[in-house]
Amino acid sequence: MNDIQAVLTVCTVLVVPYIVQAIKTKAMTGNVARWIATMHRRG
C-alpha cells in the first residue's frame, strides 16, 4: 500500500494545480468535475 500511496501522492501533487488552473480559466470544467468525481469514487 505504501508504494501505491506514494504514487497517488505524486499524481495528486502534479494534477491538483492543473485542476485548479482549469477551474480558474473555466476550461473543460465539466470534464474536470467528472474526473474528480471518478477519482473520489476510487479513493
C-alpha positions in Angstrom: 0.0 0.0 0.0 2.9 2.4 0.7 4.1 2.3 -2.9 0.5 2.9 -4.2 0.1 5.8 -1.7 3.4 7.3 -2.8 2.3 7.1 -6.5 -1.1 8.6 -5.7 0.6 11.4 -3.7 2.9 12.3 -6.6 -0.1 12.2 -9.0 -2.1 14.4 -6.7 0.7 17.0 -6.4 1.1 17.1 -10.2 -2.6 17.1 -11.1 -4.2 19.3 -8.5 -2.5 22.6 -9.8 -3.8 21.7 -13.3 -7.3 21.2 -12.0 -7.2 24.5 -10.1 -6.0 26.3 -13.2 -8.6 24.6 -15.4 -11.3 25.7 -13.0 -10.0 29.2 -12.7 -9.9 29.5 -16.5 -13.3 27.6 -16.7 -11.7 25.4 -19.3 -13.2 21.9 -19.5 -14.9 22.4 -16.1 -17.4 19.7 -16.7 -14.8 17.2 -17.7 -12.6 18.1 -14.7 -15.6 17.8 -12.3 -16.4 14.4 -13.8 -12.8 13.3 -13.4 -12.7 14.4 -9.8 -15.9 12.5 -9.1 -14.4 9.4 -10.6 -11.2 9.7 -8.5 -13.2 10.2 -5.3 -15.2 7.1 -6.1 -12.0 5.1 -6.4 -10.3 6.6 -3.4 
